[in-house]
Amino acid sequence: MGQFNSIHSLDQIKILSDPRRLAILRLLMDRPSSITRLAHAMGESPAWVKHHIKALLSTGLIELSYVQKTGRATEKFYRSQADAFLLQQILTPKSKKPVLIFSGSHDLALEALAESLAGKVRLISLNVGSLNGLVNLRQGICQFSGAHLLDENGEYNLAYVRMIFPDIPMEVFTLAHRTQGWMLLHGNKTRLRRATDLVNSRLRFVNRNPGSATRLWLDTEIKKAGVAPEAIQGYDRIAMTHSEAAALIRTGKADAALGLQAAAQQNGLDFIPLFEERYDVILPREQEPSVSPLLDYLQTIKFRRETDSLGGYSTTHSGEQILI
C-alpha cells in the first residue's frame, strides 16, 4: 500500500507552484527514474531536468532511491517521498496578536470565550463537527479541536483521540458540561419527546451535519428505535451549527431540531432536555504553548460566570485535564 503525505511547508508549495517541477514529481510518484530518463520522457535536456531535481531535493519532496552502474556509466535514480500528496496551507491574518485556528464541534461557550479573549488572541473557527474536527487536527489544519463524542462504553472523546492520534502525545481539557434536547418553536403543540416522534408528516425537522456528535447521537437513537432516516421529514436538511438550526425554527422554516439549550434560549424557543454531555478541548501537546491563553481562561471565575449565564451549561469541571 502506498504512502500518503500532507504538505504544510510554504517552501514546498512554492516549489510545486512551478508546473514543470510538479510534472517531474508526479512522474517520480509513479516510479523511480533518472535525470536522463526524465529528460527523454519530458522532451527536455538533462541539464533542464537536473535544475528542477535540485529544487525538489532541497525541500525534501524527493530523495535518491538507488545508483545503477552500467559499464562505465553511473546513473542516479530518484523517487518521490510519497505516493500521493495533499497540498494545504492556511493563510492567517497578519496581526500583532497570536492567531489560533479551531476546527470541531460548534459551541456557544467557546464563541463567548473568543470574544472575551479578543484583546489577547484572535480565534478563527471552522465548525465541521466533532469527528471531522479531529480529522482536521490530525491533518494539521488547526491547532486545537472541540468534541463531545460518546463511545459505546459511555466515555466521551478519549477512545476517538486514541484511535486518530495513536502516535502523537495529546492533551484533553474539559470546556464544560452542557445540555442537549429538542428545540421547538415557542408555543408549538408538537408532542415530540423521543426519536420515534420525529416520524410525523406535519413536523419539519432540521438535522445537523454528518460528522457532528449531535448527528451521531440521533443516528444511534433512531437506529435503536428501528426508524428509517427517510421516514423523517427534513432528515437530509442540514444546519452546520446549533445557532443555525435554532434560527431556522425561530423564523418558521423548521419545527424542531436537536441542539443546545443555550441555542434555544438565545432564540426564544421551547426546549425539552434529553441528555447532558461533556465537551472537551483537544490538542497535540506541542500546541499547548499556543493554546495556553484559552486553557488559562477556562480556570477563571469570569469564564464560569459567562458560560453559566448562557443556560444549559455546567462549569464545575471546566479547565480540568483528562488523562488519556
Buried (B, 14 or more C-beta within 10 A) or exposed (E): EEEEEBBBEEEBBEBBEEEBBBBBBEBBBEEBBBBBBBBEEBEBEBEBBEBBBEBBEEBEBBEEBEEEEEEEEEBBBBBBBBEEBEEEEEEEEEEEBBBBBBBBBBBBBBBBBBEBBEEEBBBBBBBBBBBBBBBBBBEBBBBBBBBBBBEEEEEBBBBBBEEBBEEEEBBBBBBBBBBBBBBBBEEBEBEBEBBBBBBBEEBBBBBBBEBBBBBBBBBEBBEEEEBEEEBBBBBEBBBBBBBBBBBBBBEEEBBBBBBBBBBBBBBEBBBBEBEBBBBBBBBBEEBBEBBEBBBEBBEEEEBBEBBBEBBBBBBEBBBEEBEB
